[in-house]
Amino acid sequence: MPVMKHLLSITSLALSMTLLGLVSFNQNAFAAETGDTIAVPVGSQSAELRSTVLLPERGQSMESVKDRLGPPEISETVGKPAITKWKYQDMTVYFEDKTVLRAVVHPNFQKAEPTAVATDSAVRQP
């Protein structure tokens, strides 16, 4: 008889898990029907947004970035390898040693009000 008890136990557990899954699914479906809001940051790094700003390319030198964009607000260099952050009005540029790692458009960037950063795509370097 212990085998029968064990089988009943397993069957009860499987039934409970199935019912729990159905209840959970119905709650999620209800949440979607009631119009939950998902916030997407304004400054997401979409290809369209990135193409409107002349961003430094990975591998560019600090000197070439400064020549093109002007003097930045420089943060303290930290870590090994040395990481430096230069802030401009529309973007932040991250360097490893003296080479660009990444340029990130600020979330509050607005295409309607260009700043000193060049926005002419014809000027953009390959």
A tleap script that builds the chain and sets N, CA, C and O, in Angstrom:
source leaprc.protein.ff14SB
mol = sequence {
  NMET PRO VAL MET LYS HIE LEU LEU SER ILE
  THR SER LEU ALA LEU SER MET THR LEU LEU
  GLY LEU VAL SER PHE ASN GLN ASN ALA PHE
  ALA ALA GLU THR GLY ASP THR ILE ALA VAL
  PRO VAL GLY SER GLN SER ALA GLU LEU ARG
  SER THR VAL LEU LEU PRO GLU ARG GLY GLN
  SER MET GLU SER VAL LYS ASP ARG LEU GLY
  PRO PRO GLU ILE SER GLU THR VAL GLY LYS
  PRO ALA ILE THR LYS TRP LYS TYR GLN ASP
  MET THR VAL TYR PHE GLU ASP LYS THR VAL
  LEU ARG ALA VAL VAL HIE PRO ASN PHE GLN
  LYS ALA GLU PRO THR ALA VAL ALA THR ASP
  SER ALA VAL ARG GLN CPRO
}
set mol.1.N position { 0.781 -1.205 0.000 }
set mol.1.CA position { 0.000 0.000 0.000 }
set mol.1.C position { 0.833 1.285 0.000 }
set mol.1.O position { 0.329 2.301 -0.480 }
set mol.2.N position { 2.076 1.312 0.506 }
set mol.2.CA position { 2.847 2.544 0.463 }
set mol.2.C position { 3.039 3.049 -0.963 }
set mol.2.O position { 3.163 4.257 -1.166 }
set mol.3.N position { 3.068 2.160 -1.958 }
set mol.3.CA position { 3.246 2.572 -3.342 }
set mol.3.C position { 2.027 3.371 -3.799 }
set mol.3.O position { 2.179 4.375 -4.495 }
set mol.4.N position { 0.837 2.947 -3.425 }
set mol.4.CA position { -0.392 3.651 -3.797 }
set mol.4.C position { -0.415 5.045 -3.182 }
set mol.4.O position { -0.806 6.009 -3.841 }
set mol.5.N position { 0.004 5.158 -1.921 }
set mol.5.CA position { 0.055 6.466 -1.262 }
set mol.5.C position { 1.026 7.384 -1.991 }
set mol.5.O position { 0.751 8.568 -2.187 }
set mol.6.N position { 2.146 6.836 -2.385 }
set mol.6.CA position { 3.168 7.613 -3.097 }
set mol.6.C position { 2.630 8.107 -4.448 }
set mol.6.O position { 2.837 9.264 -4.814 }
set mol.7.N position { 1.938 7.227 -5.187 }
set mol.7.CA position { 1.360 7.610 -6.472 }
set mol.7.C position { 0.293 8.683 -6.299 }
set mol.7.O position { 0.218 9.624 -7.089 }
set mol.8.N position { -0.538 8.539 -5.260 }
set mol.8.CA position { -1.561 9.553 -4.992 }
set mol.8.C position { -0.907 10.887 -4.638 }
set mol.8.O position { -1.378 11.950 -5.043 }
set mol.9.N position { 0.165 10.815 -3.890 }
set mol.9.CA position { 0.904 12.020 -3.512 }
set mol.9.C position { 1.447 12.728 -4.746 }
set mol.9.O position { 1.309 13.945 -4.874 }
set mol.10.N position { 2.054 11.990 -5.637 }
set mol.10.CA position { 2.618 12.558 -6.861 }
set mol.10.C position { 1.507 13.137 -7.734 }
set mol.10.O position { 1.662 14.222 -8.297 }
set mol.11.N position { 0.384 12.417 -7.850 }
set mol.11.CA position { -0.745 12.890 -8.647 }
set mol.11.C position { -1.302 14.184 -8.068 }
set mol.11.O position { -1.589 15.125 -8.808 }
set mol.12.N position { -1.454 14.234 -6.757 }
set mol.12.CA position { -1.955 15.451 -6.099 }
set mol.12.C position { -1.007 16.621 -6.323 }
set mol.12.O position { -1.445 17.742 -6.581 }
set mol.13.N position { 0.273 16.359 -6.224 }
set mol.13.CA position { 1.267 17.412 -6.435 }
set mol.13.C position { 1.203 17.932 -7.873 }
set mol.13.O position { 1.243 19.142 -8.097 }
set mol.14.N position { 1.105 17.035 -8.836 }
set mol.14.CA position { 1.037 17.435 -10.243 }
set mol.14.C position { -0.218 18.255 -10.510 }
set mol.14.O position { -0.165 19.258 -11.221 }
set mol.15.N position { -1.346 17.834 -9.944 }
set mol.15.CA position { -2.598 18.567 -10.116 }
set mol.15.C position { -2.504 19.951 -9.483 }
set mol.15.O position { -2.962 20.934 -10.066 }
set mol.16.N position { -1.918 20.031 -8.303 }
set mol.16.CA position { -1.747 21.321 -7.615 }
set mol.16.C position { -0.871 22.263 -8.433 }
set mol.16.O position { -1.190 23.444 -8.572 }
set mol.17.N position { 0.220 21.751 -8.969 }
set mol.17.CA position { 1.130 22.577 -9.766 }
set mol.17.C position { 0.428 23.083 -11.032 }
set mol.17.O position { 0.614 24.232 -11.433 }
set mol.18.N position { -0.379 22.218 -11.656 }
set mol.18.CA position { -1.112 22.610 -12.864 }
set mol.18.C position { -2.095 23.726 -12.550 }
set mol.18.O position { -2.163 24.721 -13.270 }
set mol.19.N position { -2.863 23.560 -11.466 }
set mol.19.CA position { -3.830 24.591 -11.077 }
set mol.19.C position { -3.130 25.897 -10.727 }
set mol.19.O position { -3.607 26.973 -11.086 }
set mol.20.N position { -2.013 25.809 -10.035 }
set mol.20.CA position { -1.255 27.010 -9.678 }
set mol.20.C position { -0.773 27.728 -10.937 }
set mol.20.O position { -0.812 28.956 -11.008 }
set mol.21.N position { -0.326 26.976 -11.911 }
set mol.21.CA position { 0.119 27.569 -13.170 }
set mol.21.C position { -1.019 28.254 -13.903 }
set mol.21.O position { -0.827 29.329 -14.473 }
set mol.22.N position { -2.201 27.652 -13.898 }
set mol.22.CA position { -3.357 28.265 -14.560 }
set mol.22.C position { -3.774 29.556 -13.873 }
set mol.22.O position { -4.082 30.544 -14.540 }
set mol.23.N position { -3.786 29.553 -12.546 }
set mol.23.CA position { -4.147 30.763 -11.797 }
set mol.23.C position { -3.138 31.862 -12.083 }
set mol.23.O position { -3.518 33.011 -12.311 }
set mol.24.N position { -1.860 31.519 -12.073 }
set mol.24.CA position { -0.810 32.502 -12.346 }
set mol.24.C position { -0.950 33.053 -13.761 }
set mol.24.O position { -0.802 34.257 -13.970 }
set mol.25.N position { -1.231 32.196 -14.726 }
set mol.25.CA position { -1.399 32.635 -16.116 }
set mol.25.C position { -2.580 33.593 -16.234 }
set mol.25.O position { -2.489 34.616 -16.912 }
set mol.26.N position { -3.695 33.261 -15.570 }
set mol.26.CA position { -4.879 34.122 -15.634 }
set mol.26.C position { -4.611 35.480 -15.013 }
set mol.26.O position { -5.108 36.488 -15.517 }
set mol.27.N position { -3.841 35.540 -13.937 }
set mol.27.CA position { -3.512 36.823 -13.312 }
set mol.27.C position { -2.669 37.667 -14.260 }
set mol.27.O position { -2.893 38.871 -14.379 }
set mol.28.N position { -1.700 37.048 -14.935 }
set mol.28.CA position { -0.866 37.781 -15.890 }
set mol.28.C position { -1.691 38.266 -17.077 }
set mol.28.O position { -1.485 39.380 -17.559 }
set mol.29.N position { -2.616 37.446 -17.550 }
set mol.29.CA position { -3.466 37.849 -18.665 }
set mol.29.C position { -4.340 39.024 -18.249 }
set mol.29.O position { -4.542 39.955 -19.030 }
set mol.30.N position { -4.863 38.987 -17.019 }
set mol.30.CA position { -5.695 40.084 -16.522 }
set mol.30.C position { -4.889 41.368 -16.428 }
set mol.30.O position { -5.383 42.435 -16.792 }
set mol.31.N position { -3.651 41.279 -15.943 }
set mol.31.CA position { -2.801 42.470 -15.820 }
set mol.31.C position { -2.562 43.096 -17.185 }
set mol.31.O position { -2.558 44.320 -17.314 }
set mol.32.N position { -2.363 42.269 -18.201 }
set mol.32.CA position { -2.134 42.809 -19.541 }
set mol.32.C position { -3.398 43.470 -20.086 }
set mol.32.O position { -3.319 44.478 -20.788 }
set mol.33.N position { -4.571 42.901 -19.763 }
set mol.33.CA position { -5.831 43.462 -20.237 }
set mol.33.C position { -6.152 44.794 -19.576 }
set mol.33.O position { -6.833 45.627 -20.174 }
set mol.34.N position { -5.676 45.011 -18.353 }
set mol.34.CA position { -6.015 46.243 -17.639 }
set mol.34.C position { -5.108 47.398 -18.014 }
set mol.34.O position { -5.255 48.488 -17.462 }
set mol.35.N position { -4.188 47.201 -18.922 }
set mol.35.CA position { -3.388 48.310 -19.438 }
set mol.35.C position { -2.197 48.686 -18.587 }
set mol.35.O position { -1.969 49.871 -18.347 }
set mol.36.N position { -1.432 47.720 -18.126 }
set mol.36.CA position { -0.198 48.040 -17.407 }
set mol.36.C position { 0.704 48.881 -18.298 }
set mol.36.O position { 0.749 48.686 -19.513 }
set mol.37.N position { 1.417 49.811 -17.690 }
set mol.37.CA position { 2.286 50.707 -18.437 }
set mol.37.C position { 3.725 50.261 -18.297 }
set mol.37.O position { 4.193 49.973 -17.195 }
set mol.38.N position { 4.424 50.204 -19.413 }
set mol.38.CA position { 5.852 49.904 -19.408 }
set mol.38.C position { 6.570 51.161 -19.853 }
set mol.38.O position { 6.332 51.663 -20.951 }
set mol.39.N position { 7.450 51.672 -19.000 }
set mol.39.CA position { 8.178 52.905 -19.314 }
set mol.39.C position { 9.427 52.581 -20.113 }
set mol.39.O position { 10.199 51.696 -19.742 }
set mol.40.N position { 9.623 53.294 -21.200 }
set mol.40.CA position { 10.826 53.156 -22.018 }
set mol.40.C position { 11.579 54.471 -21.922 }
set mol.40.O position { 11.005 55.522 -22.208 }
set mol.41.N position { 12.859 54.446 -21.525 }
set mol.41.CA position { 13.616 55.692 -21.385 }
set mol.41.C position { 13.629 56.497 -22.679 }
set mol.41.O position { 13.772 55.944 -23.769 }
set mol.42.N position { 13.477 57.804 -22.542 }
set mol.42.CA position { 13.458 58.698 -23.691 }
set mol.42.C position { 14.761 58.611 -24.461 }
set mol.42.O position { 14.757 58.670 -25.691 }
set mol.43.N position { 15.867 58.471 -23.766 }
set mol.43.CA position { 17.173 58.465 -24.421 }
set mol.43.C position { 17.663 57.092 -24.773 }
set mol.43.O position { 18.868 56.843 -24.748 }
set mol.44.N position { 16.761 56.190 -25.102 }
set mol.44.CA position { 17.220 54.860 -25.474 }
set mol.44.C position { 18.166 54.980 -26.663 }
set mol.44.O position { 18.071 55.919 -27.452 }
set mol.45.N position { 19.056 54.042 -26.779 }
set mol.45.CA position { 20.129 54.132 -27.768 }
set mol.45.C position { 19.703 53.550 -29.114 }
set mol.45.O position { 20.403 52.708 -29.677 }
set mol.46.N position { 18.566 53.994 -29.627 }
set mol.46.CA position { 18.081 53.507 -30.913 }
set mol.46.C position { 19.015 53.960 -32.032 }
set mol.46.O position { 19.730 54.953 -31.904 }
set mol.47.N position { 18.992 53.221 -33.111 }
set mol.47.CA position { 19.833 53.576 -34.265 }
set mol.47.C position { 19.439 54.944 -34.805 }
set mol.47.O position { 20.293 55.717 -35.238 }
set mol.48.N position { 18.127 55.242 -34.777 }
set mol.48.CA position { 17.658 56.543 -35.278 }
set mol.48.C position { 18.229 57.682 -34.440 }
set mol.48.O position { 18.732 58.664 -34.986 }
set mol.49.N position { 18.154 57.553 -33.111 }
set mol.49.CA position { 18.670 58.606 -32.236 }
set mol.49.C position { 20.178 58.737 -32.387 }
set mol.49.O position { 20.700 59.848 -32.488 }
set mol.50.N position { 20.877 57.613 -32.402 }
set mol.50.CA position { 22.334 57.653 -32.515 }
set mol.50.C position { 22.773 58.258 -33.846 }
set mol.50.O position { 23.851 58.847 -33.929 }
set mol.51.N position { 21.956 58.122 -34.882 }
set mol.51.CA position { 22.338 58.671 -36.186 }
set mol.51.C position { 22.143 60.183 -36.255 }
set mol.51.O position { 22.667 60.825 -37.166 }
set mol.52.N position { 21.400 60.768 -35.309 }
set mol.52.CA position { 21.175 62.217 -35.324 }
set mol.52.C position { 22.285 62.981 -34.621 }
set mol.52.O position { 22.340 64.208 -34.711 }
set mol.53.N position { 23.158 62.288 -33.933 }
set mol.53.CA position { 24.258 62.916 -33.201 }
set mol.53.C position { 25.568 62.366 -33.742 }
set mol.53.O position { 25.684 61.169 -34.005 }
set mol.54.N position { 26.536 63.226 -33.905 }
set mol.54.CA position { 27.837 62.801 -34.402 }
set mol.54.C position { 28.621 62.205 -33.233 }
set mol.54.O position { 29.346 62.916 -32.538 }
set mol.55.N position { 28.475 60.914 -33.025 }
set mol.55.CA position { 29.118 60.239 -31.899 }
set mol.55.C position { 30.525 59.797 -32.261 }
set mol.55.O position { 30.773 59.360 -33.384 }
set mol.56.N position { 31.450 59.909 -31.309 }
set mol.56.CA position { 32.788 59.360 -31.545 }
set mol.56.C position { 32.693 57.846 -31.748 }
set mol.56.O position { 31.865 57.179 -31.127 }
set mol.57.N position { 33.519 57.331 -32.595 }
set mol.57.CA position { 33.530 55.900 -32.895 }
set mol.57.C position { 34.505 55.177 -31.973 }
set mol.57.O position { 35.487 55.760 -31.514 }
set mol.58.N position { 34.227 53.912 -31.707 }
set mol.58.CA position { 35.128 53.074 -30.914 }
set mol.58.C position { 36.509 53.087 -31.563 }
set mol.58.O position { 36.632 52.917 -32.776 }
set mol.59.N position { 37.554 53.292 -30.748 }
set mol.59.CA position { 38.920 53.285 -31.247 }
set mol.59.C position { 39.487 54.663 -31.544 }
set mol.59.O position { 40.692 54.799 -31.752 }
set mol.60.N position { 38.636 55.696 -31.568 }
set mol.60.CA position { 39.134 57.055 -31.804 }
set mol.60.C position { 39.994 57.504 -30.626 }
set mol.60.O position { 39.821 57.024 -29.506 }
set mol.61.N position { 40.912 58.417 -30.884 }
set mol.61.CA position { 41.776 58.924 -29.817 }
set mol.61.C position { 41.087 60.054 -29.056 }
set mol.61.O position { 40.172 60.697 -29.571 }
set mol.62.N position { 41.540 60.287 -27.824 }
set mol.62.CA position { 41.037 61.404 -27.020 }
set mol.62.C position { 41.242 62.721 -27.760 }
set mol.62.O position { 40.369 63.588 -27.778 }
set mol.63.N position { 42.406 62.846 -28.365 }
set mol.63.CA position { 42.752 64.089 -29.060 }
set mol.63.C position { 41.776 64.368 -30.204 }
set mol.63.O position { 41.327 65.502 -30.372 }
set mol.64.N position { 41.449 63.344 -30.987 }
set mol.64.CA position { 40.532 63.557 -32.113 }
set mol.64.C position { 39.121 63.891 -31.628 }
set mol.64.O position { 38.417 64.676 -32.264 }
set mol.65.N position { 38.706 63.301 -30.509 }
set mol.65.CA position { 37.390 63.618 -29.940 }
set mol.65.C position { 37.361 65.065 -29.471 }
set mol.65.O position { 36.402 65.792 -29.731 }
set mol.66.N position { 38.418 65.477 -28.775 }
set mol.66.CA position { 38.480 66.859 -28.286 }
set mol.66.C position { 38.528 67.849 -29.453 }
set mol.66.O position { 37.897 68.904 -29.391 }
set mol.67.N position { 39.271 67.519 -30.515 }
set mol.67.CA position { 39.341 68.389 -31.695 }
set mol.67.C position { 37.965 68.558 -32.334 }
set mol.67.O position { 37.609 69.649 -32.779 }
set mol.68.N position { 37.202 67.478 -32.376 }
set mol.68.CA position { 35.908 67.491 -33.052 }
set mol.68.C position { 34.782 68.070 -32.202 }
set mol.68.O position { 33.919 68.784 -32.713 }
set mol.69.N position { 34.791 67.760 -30.884 }
set mol.69.CA position { 33.669 68.140 -30.023 }
set mol.69.C position { 33.977 69.268 -29.050 }
set mol.69.O position { 33.070 69.814 -28.423 }
set mol.70.N position { 35.241 69.616 -28.924 }
set mol.70.CA position { 35.607 70.674 -27.997 }
set mol.70.C position { 35.951 70.127 -26.622 }
set mol.70.O position { 35.957 68.915 -26.409 }
set mol.71.N position { 36.242 71.041 -25.681 }
set mol.71.CA position { 36.641 70.599 -24.348 }
set mol.71.C position { 35.460 69.996 -23.576 }
set mol.71.O position { 34.370 70.567 -23.561 }
set mol.72.N position { 35.682 68.845 -22.940 }
set mol.72.CA position { 34.620 68.177 -22.189 }
set mol.72.C position { 34.688 68.510 -20.702 }
set mol.72.O position { 35.605 69.187 -20.237 }
set mol.73.N position { 33.705 68.023 -19.980 }
set mol.73.CA position { 33.774 67.976 -18.519 }
set mol.73.C position { 34.367 66.598 -18.223 }
set mol.73.O position { 33.736 65.578 -18.499 }
set mol.74.N position { 35.564 66.568 -17.670 }
set mol.74.CA position { 36.298 65.310 -17.499 }
set mol.74.C position { 36.119 64.781 -16.084 }
set mol.74.O position { 36.227 65.530 -15.113 }
set mol.75.N position { 35.842 63.476 -15.974 }
set mol.75.CA position { 35.762 62.849 -14.657 }
set mol.75.C position { 37.109 62.210 -14.332 }
set mol.75.O position { 37.959 62.039 -15.205 }
set mol.76.N position { 37.282 61.868 -13.085 }
set mol.76.CA position { 38.529 61.248 -12.631 }
set mol.76.C position { 38.703 59.883 -13.297 }
set mol.76.O position { 37.740 59.132 -13.456 }
set mol.77.N position { 39.926 59.575 -13.678 }
set mol.77.CA position { 40.241 58.274 -14.264 }
set mol.77.C position { 40.273 57.239 -13.145 }
set mol.77.O position { 40.859 57.470 -12.087 }
set mol.78.N position { 39.631 56.087 -13.392 }
set mol.78.CA position { 39.564 55.046 -12.367 }
set mol.78.C position { 39.901 53.689 -12.961 }
set mol.78.O position { 39.753 53.465 -14.162 }
set mol.79.N position { 40.363 52.779 -12.089 }
set mol.79.CA position { 40.541 51.381 -12.437 }
set mol.79.C position { 41.755 51.032 -13.264 }
set mol.79.O position { 42.533 51.891 -13.677 }
set mol.80.N position { 41.888 49.722 -13.493 }
set mol.80.CA position { 42.931 49.161 -14.342 }
set mol.80.C position { 42.256 48.161 -15.252 }
set mol.80.O position { 41.779 47.144 -14.748 }
set mol.81.N position { 42.181 48.366 -16.521 }
set mol.81.CA position { 42.769 49.477 -17.266 }
set mol.81.C position { 42.070 50.791 -16.912 }
set mol.81.O position { 40.939 50.802 -16.425 }
set mol.82.N position { 42.761 51.875 -17.165 }
set mol.82.CA position { 42.261 53.202 -16.810 }
set mol.82.C position { 41.033 53.556 -17.651 }
set mol.82.O position { 41.090 53.544 -18.880 }
set mol.83.N position { 39.918 53.872 -16.976 }
set mol.83.CA position { 38.685 54.275 -17.648 }
set mol.83.C position { 38.411 55.735 -17.308 }
set mol.83.O position { 38.380 56.119 -16.139 }
set mol.84.N position { 38.215 56.539 -18.344 }
set mol.84.CA position { 37.938 57.963 -18.180 }
set mol.84.C position { 36.598 58.266 -18.827 }
set mol.84.O position { 36.246 57.685 -19.853 }
set mol.85.N position { 35.850 59.186 -18.215 }
set mol.85.CA position { 34.540 59.570 -18.732 }
set mol.85.C position { 34.552 61.056 -19.061 }
set mol.85.O position { 34.872 61.879 -18.202 }
set mol.86.N position { 34.210 61.404 -20.287 }
set mol.86.CA position { 34.089 62.801 -20.705 }
set mol.86.C position { 32.619 63.090 -20.934 }
set mol.86.O position { 31.944 62.380 -21.680 }
set mol.87.N position { 32.124 64.141 -20.284 }
set mol.87.CA position { 30.715 64.515 -20.443 }
set mol.87.C position { 30.590 65.735 -21.337 }
set mol.87.O position { 31.292 66.733 -21.171 }
set mol.88.N position { 29.675 65.622 -22.290 }
set mol.88.CA position { 29.273 66.735 -23.141 }
set mol.88.C position { 27.781 66.950 -22.901 }
set mol.88.O position { 27.146 66.160 -22.201 }
set mol.89.N position { 27.224 67.998 -23.470 }
set mol.89.CA position { 25.816 68.309 -23.241 }
set mol.89.C position { 24.897 67.172 -23.703 }
set mol.89.O position { 23.925 66.855 -23.017 }
set mol.90.N position { 25.185 66.565 -24.839 }
set mol.90.CA position { 24.311 65.553 -25.427 }
set mol.90.C position { 24.759 64.119 -25.207 }
set mol.90.O position { 23.990 63.187 -25.442 }
set mol.91.N position { 25.986 63.932 -24.761 }
set mol.91.CA position { 26.512 62.571 -24.679 }
set mol.91.C position { 27.608 62.455 -23.628 }
set mol.91.O position { 28.139 63.452 -23.139 }
set mol.92.N position { 27.929 61.208 -23.296 }
set mol.92.CA position { 29.084 60.891 -22.468 }
set mol.92.C position { 29.943 59.930 -23.274 }
set mol.92.O position { 29.440 58.989 -23.887 }
set mol.93.N position { 31.253 60.184 -23.263 }
set mol.93.CA position { 32.191 59.339 -24.001 }
set mol.93.C position { 33.083 58.635 -22.984 }
set mol.93.O position { 33.662 59.280 -22.110 }
set mol.94.N position { 33.194 57.320 -23.095 }
set mol.94.CA position { 34.024 56.520 -22.194 }
set mol.94.C position { 35.288 56.092 -22.927 }
set mol.94.O position { 35.241 55.641 -24.072 }
set mol.95.N position { 36.415 56.243 -22.247 }
set mol.95.CA position { 37.713 55.899 -22.826 }
set mol.95.C position { 38.390 54.825 -21.991 }
set mol.95.O position { 38.248 54.801 -20.769 }
set mol.96.N position { 39.124 53.937 -22.648 }
set mol.96.CA position { 40.070 53.052 -21.975 }
set mol.96.C position { 41.430 53.574 -22.370 }
set mol.96.O position { 41.778 53.615 -23.550 }
set mol.97.N position { 42.204 53.978 -21.362 }
set mol.97.CA position { 43.454 54.695 -21.566 }
set mol.97.C position { 43.148 55.947 -22.393 }
set mol.97.O position { 42.532 56.873 -21.866 }
set mol.98.N position { 43.541 56.012 -23.637 }
set mol.98.CA position { 43.284 57.205 -24.456 }
set mol.98.C position { 42.480 56.878 -25.715 }
set mol.98.O position { 42.550 57.588 -26.718 }
set mol.99.N position { 41.706 55.776 -25.635 }
set mol.99.CA position { 40.946 55.302 -26.788 }
set mol.99.C position { 39.459 55.192 -26.442 }
set mol.99.O position { 39.106 54.723 -25.359 }
set mol.100.N position { 38.585 55.625 -27.362 }
set mol.100.CA position { 37.138 55.558 -27.139 }
set mol.100.C position { 36.679 54.108 -27.034 }
set mol.100.O position { 36.979 53.278 -27.892 }
set mol.101.N position { 35.940 53.824 -25.955 }
set mol.101.CA position { 35.280 52.527 -25.802 }
set mol.101.C position { 33.847 52.611 -26.308 }
set mol.101.O position { 33.386 51.763 -27.072 }
set mol.102.N position { 33.143 53.674 -25.854 }
set mol.102.CA position { 31.709 53.806 -26.143 }
set mol.102.C position { 31.280 55.251 -25.960 }
set mol.102.O position { 31.809 55.957 -25.102 }
set mol.103.N position { 30.332 55.687 -26.756 }
set mol.103.CA position { 29.698 56.989 -26.592 }
set mol.103.C position { 28.207 56.742 -26.392 }
set mol.103.O position { 27.596 55.969 -27.130 }
set mol.104.N position { 27.627 57.397 -25.399 }
set mol.104.CA position { 26.234 57.175 -25.038 }
set mol.104.C position { 25.481 58.496 -25.085 }
set mol.104.O position { 25.909 59.479 -24.480 }
set mol.105.N position { 24.358 58.523 -25.804 }
set mol.105.CA position { 23.519 59.718 -25.880 }
set mol.105.C position { 22.782 59.872 -24.553 }
set mol.105.O position { 22.272 58.890 -24.013 }
set mol.106.N position { 22.720 61.090 -24.022 }
set mol.106.CA position { 22.021 61.343 -22.760 }
set mol.106.C position { 20.513 61.169 -22.933 }
set mol.106.O position { 19.975 61.469 -23.999 }
set mol.107.N position { 19.829 60.688 -21.899 }
set mol.107.CA position { 18.381 60.460 -21.984 }
set mol.107.C position { 17.574 61.721 -22.284 }
set mol.107.O position { 16.495 61.624 -22.868 }
set mol.108.N position { 18.059 62.887 -21.908 }
set mol.108.CA position { 17.290 64.114 -22.107 }
set mol.108.C position { 17.614 64.802 -23.426 }
set mol.108.O position { 17.212 65.945 -23.646 }
set mol.109.N position { 18.338 64.115 -24.305 }
set mol.109.CA position { 18.701 64.691 -25.604 }
set mol.109.C position { 17.444 64.899 -26.435 }
set mol.109.O position { 16.583 64.021 -26.497 }
set mol.110.N position { 17.337 66.074 -27.081 }
set mol.110.CA position { 16.191 66.356 -27.939 }
set mol.110.C position { 16.689 66.766 -29.311 }
set mol.110.O position { 17.502 67.681 -29.443 }
set mol.111.N position { 16.195 66.082 -30.331 }
set mol.111.CA position { 16.637 66.364 -31.695 }
set mol.111.C position { 16.301 67.790 -32.118 }
set mol.111.O position { 16.999 68.358 -32.958 }
set mol.112.N position { 15.254 68.376 -31.560 }
set mol.112.CA position { 14.803 69.698 -31.991 }
set mol.112.C position { 15.752 70.816 -31.578 }
set mol.112.O position { 15.722 71.896 -32.169 }
set mol.113.N position { 16.583 70.580 -30.588 }
set mol.113.CA position { 17.483 71.616 -30.088 }
set mol.113.C position { 18.930 71.152 -30.146 }
set mol.113.O position { 19.489 70.784 -29.113 }
set mol.114.N position { 19.557 71.158 -31.320 }
set mol.114.CA position { 20.946 70.709 -31.418 }
set mol.114.C position { 21.882 71.636 -30.658 }
set mol.114.O position { 21.621 72.830 -30.512 }
set mol.115.N position { 22.957 71.069 -30.187 }
set mol.115.CA position { 23.940 71.849 -29.444 }
set mol.115.C position { 25.202 71.967 -30.287 }
set mol.115.O position { 25.161 71.815 -31.508 }
set mol.116.N position { 26.318 72.238 -29.627 }
set mol.116.CA position { 27.592 72.395 -30.323 }
set mol.116.C position { 28.032 71.107 -31.007 }
set mol.116.O position { 28.905 71.141 -31.875 }
set mol.117.N position { 27.445 69.972 -30.634 }
set mol.117.CA position { 27.809 68.705 -31.253 }
set mol.117.C position { 27.302 68.720 -32.691 }
set mol.117.O position { 26.141 69.038 -32.949 }
set mol.118.N position { 28.176 68.377 -33.611 }
set mol.118.CA position { 27.800 68.388 -35.029 }
set mol.118.C position { 26.697 67.376 -35.281 }
set mol.118.O position { 26.752 66.260 -34.765 }
set mol.119.N position { 25.704 67.747 -36.059 }
set mol.119.CA position { 24.615 66.826 -36.372 }
set mol.119.C position { 24.538 66.506 -37.854 }
set mol.119.O position { 23.608 65.823 -38.284 }
set mol.120.N position { 25.481 66.975 -38.636 }
set mol.120.CA position { 25.478 66.727 -40.072 }
set mol.120.C position { 26.020 65.327 -40.333 }
set mol.120.O position { 27.197 65.059 -40.093 }
set mol.121.N position { 25.163 64.434 -40.824 }
set mol.121.CA position { 25.603 63.053 -41.050 }
set mol.121.C position { 26.668 62.963 -42.132 }
set mol.121.O position { 27.404 61.978 -42.188 }
set mol.122.N position { 26.763 63.963 -42.986 }
set mol.122.CA position { 27.790 63.948 -44.034 }
set mol.122.C position { 29.178 64.124 -43.447 }
set mol.122.O position { 30.169 63.718 -44.055 }
set mol.123.N position { 29.257 64.734 -42.255 }
set mol.123.CA position { 30.546 64.972 -41.612 }
set mol.123.C position { 31.003 63.733 -40.859 }
set mol.123.O position { 32.191 63.581 -40.576 }
set mol.124.N position { 30.066 62.845 -40.531 }
set mol.124.CA position { 30.365 61.662 -39.728 }
set mol.124.C position { 31.475 60.839 -40.353 }
set mol.124.O position { 31.456 60.535 -41.546 }
set mol.125.N position { 32.449 60.482 -39.514 }
set mol.125.CA position { 33.576 59.689 -40.008 }
set mol.125.C position { 33.192 58.222 -40.023 }
set mol.125.O position { 32.393 57.804 -39.185 }
set mol.126.N position { 33.716 57.428 -40.926 }
set mol.126.CA position { 33.372 55.999 -41.003 }
set mol.126.C position { 33.888 55.231 -39.819 }
set mol.126.O position { 33.685 54.020 -39.732 }
savepdb mol mol.pdb
quit
